[in-house]
């Protein structure tokens, strides 16, 4: 329990809020307690001033007795002295401590006309006291001393203290409840995310989190959900890829094994052996090419795919590639027409881009109409060098275009052996182009034409520290 995030968050909030509330309650309590005590003092002084005002109008024995009678019915005590400080009259129940205050307060110079509190130590003494001087026709005539039992003040303060304790306990309970709810509100999504990541680590990618929140937890939930979806998709693609690789490897190996068995038969003629050995050679070459492509893709995935760009004449590179595949073009009577400035230089890895053009031209001749022309257009803009390869022929169905660069994806799966492709060429081509900072797209109309467009960032020949 003590290691739970919700408990730690709640405890931290509680400590901070408790410190703040304690400070605020202490300040509020002190101020209210002082105000209550001052109210009692002011009330006692006002009562004494009232008696003083009456005596100033009629300072006689009858008025003195009337004042004493009034206070005998209250919880207060009164002592009236003459101008020399001698006690003239007092209410019943006066004690020595009251007499002592009255006897030591006969100096009218120390007491203002509006009176004053002469004993305010309510938490130390038995009575608090006020002094209201009597002045008749500008002449000092005596004092009215009012006394109140400090128990009433203490009772008021204790009552206030009890109220504060009750309020404090209620506030703490509400604070704990609120913090518990808030900490659960914050921690519960995190706990769910923790459980979701544990499921991911176990290989279960079926994760359901609340992604509707508009805060950081919602963003984190969205990221984990997207990660789960990506992992699931990667798992599916990996399984499909492995299944396709197994199929691609099994097919040529089946051919090789089958024809090798036939060659070893005693009834196989010399001509048949020669024919079957050629088939075995072709399948071995196809298998070698497939493994080479897989090795290149593995290096790309591991970011070990290195390019060594240098300035190279693009027109010469295109001509070299066309010359290499000329025997293949001759069989279908296909011509490759190059429209490229003869002095155009690009900053590329020529060996890698030779592989790009070999893949593109090979695909173009496979799917172009017989005796047609494959056109290569090269142009420059302010920012790009654009290479477009266009062939007229069967084209690519619209539904297949989004997947054309996927590994081992083939438009005509049933004719893959006839086409001779492994479905890896365009994937490798895309990786090479993007490694140069460029991009490649394909546009096609079925039974009309297909255009492959490569855009490479245009470089300045004297530019230094070029990074991809």
C-alpha positions as CSV (number, residue, x, y, z in Angstrom):
1,X,0.0,0.0,0.0
2,X,2.8,2.5,1.0
3,X,4.5,2.0,-2.3
4,X,1.4,2.8,-4.4
5,X,1.5,6.0,-6.4
6,X,-2.0,7.0,-5.3
7,X,-0.9,6.8,-1.6
8,X,2.3,8.8,-2.2
9,X,0.5,11.5,-4.2
10,X,-2.3,11.7,-1.6
11,X,0.1,11.9,1.3
12,X,2.2,14.6,-0.3
13,X,-1.0,16.7,-1.1
14,X,-2.2,16.1,2.4
15,X,1.0,17.3,4.1
16,X,1.1,20.5,2.0
17,X,-2.6,21.3,2.5
18,X,-2.4,20.5,6.2
19,X,0.5,22.9,6.7
20,X,-1.3,25.6,4.7
21,X,-4.6,25.0,6.6
22,X,-2.9,25.0,10.0
23,X,-1.3,28.3,9.3
24,X,-4.5,29.9,8.0
25,X,-6.5,28.5,10.9
26,X,-4.0,29.7,13.5
27,X,-3.9,33.2,12.1
28,X,-7.7,33.3,11.9
29,X,-8.2,31.9,15.4
30,X,-5.8,34.4,16.9
31,X,-7.5,37.3,15.2
32,X,-11.0,36.1,16.1
33,X,-10.0,35.4,19.7
34,X,-8.5,38.8,20.1
35,X,-11.5,40.4,18.5
36,X,-13.8,38.6,20.9
37,X,-11.7,39.7,23.9
38,X,-11.6,43.3,22.6
39,X,-15.4,43.2,22.2
40,X,-15.8,42.2,25.9
41,X,-13.4,44.9,27.0
42,X,-15.1,47.5,24.9
43,X,-18.5,46.4,26.1
44,X,-17.3,46.7,29.8
45,X,-15.8,50.1,29.2
46,X,-18.9,51.3,27.4
47,X,-21.0,50.2,30.5
48,X,-18.7,52.1,32.8
49,X,-18.8,55.2,30.6
50,X,-22.6,55.0,30.7
51,X,-22.6,55.0,34.5
52,X,-20.1,57.8,34.4
53,X,-22.3,59.9,32.2
54,X,-25.2,59.5,34.6
55,X,-23.1,60.4,37.6
56,X,-21.7,63.5,35.8
57,X,-25.3,64.8,35.5
58,X,-26.3,64.0,39.1
59,X,-23.4,63.1,41.3
60,X,-25.3,62.4,44.6
61,X,-26.0,59.5,46.9
62,X,-29.3,58.5,45.2
63,X,-27.6,58.2,41.8
64,X,-24.7,56.2,43.3
65,X,-27.1,53.8,44.9
66,X,-29.0,53.5,41.6
67,X,-25.8,52.5,39.7
68,X,-24.9,49.9,42.4
69,X,-28.5,48.4,42.2
70,X,-28.3,48.2,38.4
71,X,-25.1,46.2,38.5
72,X,-26.3,44.0,41.3
73,X,-28.7,42.4,38.8
74,X,-25.9,41.7,36.3
75,X,-22.7,39.6,36.2
76,X,-20.5,42.7,36.5
77,X,-19.2,44.5,39.5
78,X,-18.8,48.3,40.0
79,X,-16.7,50.4,42.4
80,X,-17.1,54.1,42.6
81,X,-14.4,56.3,44.2
82,X,-14.2,60.0,45.0
83,X,-11.7,62.4,43.8
84,X,-9.1,61.3,46.3
85,X,-9.5,57.6,45.4
86,X,-11.5,56.7,48.4
87,X,-14.2,54.1,47.7
88,X,-17.6,55.7,47.9
89,X,-19.7,52.7,47.1
90,X,-19.5,49.3,45.5
91,X,-21.6,46.4,44.4
92,X,-21.8,43.3,46.5
93,X,-19.2,40.6,45.9
94,X,-16.2,42.8,45.4
95,X,-13.0,41.2,46.4
96,X,-9.6,42.5,47.5
97,X,-8.1,42.3,44.0
98,X,-10.8,44.7,42.8
99,X,-10.2,47.1,45.8
100,X,-6.5,47.0,45.0
101,X,-7.1,48.2,41.4
102,X,-9.4,50.9,42.6
103,X,-7.0,52.1,45.3
104,X,-4.1,52.4,42.8
105,X,-5.9,54.2,40.1
106,X,-6.6,57.6,41.7
107,X,-4.4,59.6,39.4
108,X,-6.7,61.1,36.8
109,X,-3.8,62.3,34.7
110,X,-3.2,58.7,33.7
111,X,-6.8,58.1,32.6
112,X,-8.2,59.8,29.5
113,X,-11.7,61.3,29.7
114,X,-13.1,58.5,27.5
115,X,-11.8,55.9,30.0
116,X,-9.5,53.0,29.5
117,X,-9.0,49.3,30.3
118,X,-6.8,49.0,33.3
119,X,-6.6,45.2,33.6
120,X,-6.7,43.1,30.4
121,X,-4.8,40.0,31.4
122,X,-7.8,37.8,31.1
123,X,-5.8,34.6,30.9
124,X,-3.8,35.4,34.1
125,X,-6.0,37.3,36.6
126,X,-9.5,36.6,37.9
127,X,-11.1,39.9,36.8
128,X,-10.6,42.4,34.0
129,X,-11.3,46.0,34.8
130,X,-12.0,49.4,33.2
131,X,-11.8,52.9,34.6
132,X,-14.1,55.7,33.5
133,X,-13.2,59.1,35.2
134,X,-16.0,61.4,36.5
135,X,-15.7,65.0,35.6
136,X,-18.3,67.6,36.6
137,X,-18.0,71.2,35.3
138,X,-14.4,70.5,34.4
139,X,-13.5,69.3,37.9
140,X,-12.4,65.7,38.6
141,X,-14.9,64.1,41.0
142,X,-13.9,60.4,41.0
143,X,-13.9,57.1,39.0
144,X,-16.2,54.4,37.9
145,X,-14.5,51.0,38.0
146,X,-16.2,48.2,36.1
147,X,-15.1,44.5,36.7
148,X,-16.0,41.4,34.8
149,X,-15.1,37.8,35.7
150,X,-12.5,36.5,33.2
151,X,-14.3,33.2,33.2
152,X,-16.8,34.7,30.8
153,X,-14.0,35.8,28.5
154,X,-12.3,32.4,28.8
155,X,-15.6,30.7,28.1
156,X,-16.0,32.8,25.0
157,X,-12.5,32.0,23.8
158,X,-13.0,28.3,24.6
159,X,-16.2,28.2,22.8
160,X,-14.5,29.7,19.7
161,X,-11.7,27.2,20.2
162,X,-14.1,24.3,20.2
163,X,-15.8,25.6,17.1
164,X,-12.4,25.8,15.4
165,X,-11.6,22.2,16.4
166,X,-14.8,21.0,15.0
167,X,-14.3,23.0,11.8
168,X,-10.7,21.7,11.6
169,X,-11.7,18.1,11.9
170,X,-14.4,18.5,9.3
171,X,-12.0,20.3,7.0
172,X,-9.3,17.6,7.4
173,X,-11.9,14.9,6.7
174,X,-13.1,16.7,3.6
175,X,-9.5,17.3,2.6
176,X,-8.6,13.6,3.0
177,X,-11.7,12.6,1.0
178,X,-11.0,15.2,-1.7
179,X,-7.3,14.2,-1.9
180,X,-8.2,10.5,-2.1
181,X,-10.6,11.1,-5.0
182,X,-8.1,13.4,-6.8
183,X,-5.2,11.0,-6.3
184,X,-7.3,8.1,-7.5
185,X,-8.4,10.2,-10.4
186,X,-4.8,10.9,-11.3
187,X,-3.3,7.5,-10.4
188,X,-6.0,5.2,-11.8
189,X,-5.2,6.1,-15.5
190,X,-1.5,5.6,-14.7
191,X,-2.2,2.2,-13.1
192,X,-4.2,1.2,-16.2
193,X,-1.3,2.4,-18.4
194,X,1.1,0.3,-16.3
195,X,-1.1,-2.8,-16.7
196,X,-1.4,-2.0,-20.5
197,X,2.4,-1.9,-20.8
198,X,2.7,-5.2,-19.0
199,X,0.3,-6.7,-21.4
200,X,2.4,-5.3,-24.3
201,X,5.5,-6.9,-22.8
202,X,3.7,-10.2,-22.7
203,X,2.8,-9.9,-26.4
204,X,-0.9,-9.0,-25.9
205,X,-1.5,-5.9,-28.0
206,X,-5.2,-5.6,-27.3
207,X,-4.9,-2.4,-25.2
208,X,-7.9,-0.3,-24.3
209,X,-7.2,3.1,-22.7
210,X,-9.2,6.3,-22.3
211,X,-7.9,8.5,-25.0
212,X,-10.6,11.1,-24.7
213,X,-8.9,13.1,-22.0
214,X,-7.5,16.5,-23.1
215,X,-4.5,16.5,-20.8
216,X,-1.1,15.0,-20.6
217,X,-2.5,11.6,-19.3
218,X,-4.8,11.6,-22.4
219,X,-1.8,12.2,-24.6
220,X,0.2,9.4,-22.9
221,X,-2.8,7.0,-23.3
222,X,-3.0,7.9,-27.0
223,X,0.8,7.3,-27.4
224,X,0.5,3.9,-25.6
225,X,-2.5,2.9,-27.7
226,X,-0.8,3.9,-30.9
227,X,2.3,2.0,-29.8
228,X,0.1,-1.1,-29.2
229,X,-1.4,-0.7,-32.7
230,X,2.0,-0.2,-34.3
231,X,3.3,-3.3,-32.5
232,X,0.3,-5.3,-33.6
233,X,0.8,-4.2,-37.1
234,X,4.5,-4.9,-37.0
235,X,3.7,-8.4,-35.7
236,X,1.3,-9.0,-38.5
237,X,3.7,-7.6,-41.1
238,X,6.6,-9.7,-39.6
239,X,4.5,-12.9,-39.7
240,X,3.4,-12.1,-43.3
241,X,7.0,-11.3,-44.2
242,X,8.4,-14.5,-42.7
243,X,5.6,-16.5,-44.5
244,X,6.4,-14.8,-47.8
245,X,10.2,-15.4,-47.3
246,X,9.5,-19.0,-46.5
247,X,7.5,-19.3,-49.7
248,X,10.1,-17.5,-51.8
249,X,12.9,-19.7,-50.5
250,X,10.9,-22.9,-50.7
251,X,9.9,-22.4,-54.4
252,X,13.4,-22.2,-55.9
253,X,14.7,-24.9,-53.5
254,X,11.9,-27.2,-54.6
255,X,12.9,-26.5,-58.3
256,X,16.6,-27.1,-57.5
257,X,15.9,-30.3,-55.6
258,X,13.4,-31.6,-58.1
259,X,15.5,-31.1,-61.2
260,X,18.6,-32.4,-59.3
261,X,16.8,-35.6,-58.6
262,X,15.8,-35.9,-62.3
263,X,19.3,-35.3,-63.5
264,X,20.5,-38.1,-61.3
265,X,18.1,-40.5,-62.9
266,X,19.7,-43.0,-65.3
267,X,17.0,-42.5,-68.0
268,X,17.6,-38.7,-68.3
269,X,19.2,-37.8,-71.6
270,X,22.1,-35.5,-72.0
271,X,20.0,-32.8,-73.6
272,X,17.5,-33.0,-70.7
273,X,20.3,-32.8,-68.2
274,X,21.6,-29.6,-69.9
275,X,18.2,-28.1,-69.9
276,X,17.6,-29.0,-66.2
277,X,21.0,-27.7,-65.2
278,X,20.2,-24.4,-66.8
279,X,16.9,-24.2,-64.8
280,X,18.8,-25.1,-61.6
281,X,21.3,-22.3,-62.5
282,X,18.5,-19.8,-63.0
283,X,16.8,-20.7,-59.8
284,X,20.1,-20.5,-57.9
285,X,20.7,-17.0,-59.3
286,X,17.2,-16.0,-58.3
287,X,17.8,-17.4,-54.8
288,X,21.1,-15.6,-54.6
289,X,19.5,-12.3,-55.6
290,X,16.7,-12.8,-53.1
291,X,19.2,-13.4,-50.3
292,X,21.2,-10.3,-51.4
293,X,18.1,-8.2,-51.3
294,X,17.1,-9.5,-47.9
295,X,20.6,-8.8,-46.6
296,X,20.4,-5.2,-47.9
297,X,17.0,-4.7,-46.3
298,X,18.4,-6.0,-43.0
299,X,21.2,-3.5,-43.1
300,X,18.7,-0.7,-43.9
301,X,16.5,-1.8,-40.9
302,X,19.5,-1.8,-38.6
303,X,20.6,1.7,-39.9
304,X,23.9,0.1,-41.2
305,X,23.0,1.1,-44.7
306,X,25.8,3.4,-45.8
307,X,25.8,5.7,-48.8
308,X,28.9,7.4,-50.2
309,X,27.6,10.3,-52.3
310,X,29.8,12.1,-54.8
311,X,29.2,14.4,-57.8
312,X,28.3,12.2,-60.8
313,X,27.0,12.8,-64.3
314,X,23.4,11.6,-64.3
315,X,23.2,11.3,-68.1
316,X,26.2,9.0,-68.2
317,X,24.8,6.9,-65.3
318,X,21.5,6.4,-67.1
319,X,23.3,5.4,-70.3
320,X,25.4,2.9,-68.5
321,X,22.4,1.2,-66.9
322,X,20.5,1.0,-70.3
323,X,23.6,-0.6,-71.9
324,X,23.6,-3.3,-69.1
325,X,20.0,-4.3,-69.6
326,X,20.1,-4.0,-73.4
327,X,19.9,-7.8,-74.0
328,X,16.7,-8.0,-72.0
329,X,15.2,-5.0,-73.9
330,X,16.1,-6.6,-77.2
331,X,13.9,-9.6,-76.5
332,X,10.8,-7.5,-76.2
333,X,11.9,-4.9,-78.8
334,X,11.7,-2.2,-76.1
335,X,13.6,1.0,-76.4
336,X,14.6,3.3,-73.5
337,X,14.6,7.0,-74.5
338,X,16.6,9.3,-72.2
339,X,15.8,13.0,-72.0
340,X,18.4,14.4,-69.7
341,X,20.9,17.3,-70.0
342,X,24.3,15.9,-70.9
343,X,26.1,18.0,-68.3
344,X,23.7,17.5,-65.4
345,X,25.6,16.4,-62.2
346,X,23.9,15.1,-59.1
347,X,25.3,14.4,-55.6
348,X,24.6,10.7,-55.2
349,X,26.0,7.3,-54.5
350,X,26.3,6.1,-58.1
351,X,26.5,2.4,-57.3
352,X,23.3,2.6,-55.2
353,X,21.5,4.6,-57.8
354,X,22.6,2.2,-60.5
355,X,20.7,-0.4,-58.5
356,X,17.7,2.0,-58.4
357,X,17.6,2.5,-62.2
358,X,18.2,-1.2,-62.8
359,X,15.1,-2.0,-60.7
360,X,13.0,0.7,-62.3
361,X,14.0,-0.2,-65.9
362,X,13.6,-3.9,-65.2
363,X,10.1,-3.4,-63.9
364,X,9.3,-1.1,-66.8
365,X,10.3,-3.6,-69.4
366,X,8.4,-6.4,-67.7
367,X,5.1,-4.6,-67.7
368,X,5.5,-2.4,-70.9
369,X,3.9,-3.3,-74.2
370,X,6.0,-5.1,-76.6
371,X,7.9,-2.9,-79.1
372,X,7.1,0.2,-77.0
373,X,9.3,3.0,-75.6
374,X,10.2,3.6,-72.0
375,X,10.8,7.4,-71.6
376,X,13.1,8.8,-68.9
377,X,12.6,12.6,-68.3
378,X,15.1,14.5,-66.1
379,X,14.4,18.1,-65.1
380,X,15.5,20.6,-62.5
381,X,13.7,23.1,-60.3
382,X,15.0,25.5,-57.7
383,X,14.9,22.8,-55.1
384,X,14.7,19.4,-56.8
385,X,16.2,17.2,-59.5
386,X,13.2,15.3,-60.8
387,X,13.6,11.9,-62.6
388,X,10.5,10.4,-64.2
389,X,10.3,6.9,-65.8
390,X,7.2,6.4,-67.9
391,X,6.2,3.2,-69.7
392,X,3.0,2.3,-71.6
393,X,1.5,-1.1,-70.7
394,X,-0.6,-3.0,-68.3
395,X,-0.3,-0.5,-65.5
396,X,-1.1,-1.1,-61.8
397,X,-4.6,-1.5,-60.4
398,X,-5.7,1.4,-58.2
399,X,-6.2,-0.9,-55.2
400,X,-2.6,-2.0,-55.3
401,X,-0.9,1.4,-55.5
402,X,-0.9,2.1,-51.8
403,X,1.1,-1.1,-51.2
404,X,3.4,-1.1,-54.1
405,X,6.5,-0.3,-52.0
406,X,5.7,-2.9,-49.3
407,X,8.2,-5.7,-49.0
408,X,7.3,-8.9,-51.0
409,X,4.2,-7.3,-52.4
410,X,3.4,-8.2,-55.9
411,X,0.5,-7.0,-58.0
412,X,0.2,-10.3,-60.0
413,X,0.8,-12.9,-57.3
414,X,-0.2,-15.8,-59.5
415,X,2.3,-14.8,-62.2
416,X,5.2,-14.1,-59.9
417,X,7.3,-16.9,-61.2
418,X,6.8,-15.8,-64.8
419,X,7.6,-12.2,-63.9
420,X,10.7,-13.3,-62.1
421,X,10.4,-10.7,-59.3
422,X,10.7,-11.2,-55.6
423,X,8.7,-8.2,-54.5
424,X,11.7,-6.6,-52.9
425,X,13.1,-4.4,-55.7
426,X,10.8,-1.4,-55.1
427,X,11.2,-1.6,-51.4
428,X,15.0,-1.4,-51.8
429,X,14.6,1.4,-54.3
430,X,12.5,3.5,-51.9
431,X,15.0,3.0,-49.1
432,X,17.9,4.1,-51.3
433,X,16.1,7.2,-52.6
434,X,15.0,8.2,-49.1
435,X,18.6,7.6,-47.8
436,X,19.6,10.4,-50.3
437,X,17.0,12.7,-48.8
438,X,14.6,12.3,-51.7
439,X,11.2,10.6,-52.3
440,X,9.7,8.3,-54.8
441,X,6.1,8.1,-56.0
442,X,4.2,6.0,-58.5
443,X,1.2,7.0,-60.6
444,X,-0.5,4.5,-62.9
445,X,-3.6,4.0,-65.0
446,X,-4.5,0.4,-65.6
447,X,-3.9,-0.8,-69.2
448,X,-2.5,2.7,-70.1
449,X,0.7,3.8,-68.5
450,X,2.8,4.0,-65.3
451,X,5.0,6.9,-64.1
452,X,7.6,6.6,-61.4
453,X,8.8,9.9,-60.1
454,X,12.0,10.4,-58.1
455,X,12.7,13.8,-56.5
456,X,16.2,14.5,-55.2
457,X,17.2,17.6,-53.2
458,X,19.1,19.9,-55.5
459,X,22.7,20.5,-54.2
460,X,25.2,23.2,-55.0
461,X,28.4,21.7,-56.2
462,X,30.6,23.8,-53.9
463,X,28.4,23.1,-50.9
464,X,30.2,21.6,-47.9
465,X,29.1,19.4,-45.1
466,X,26.1,17.9,-46.9
467,X,24.1,15.7,-44.6
468,X,21.3,13.4,-45.4
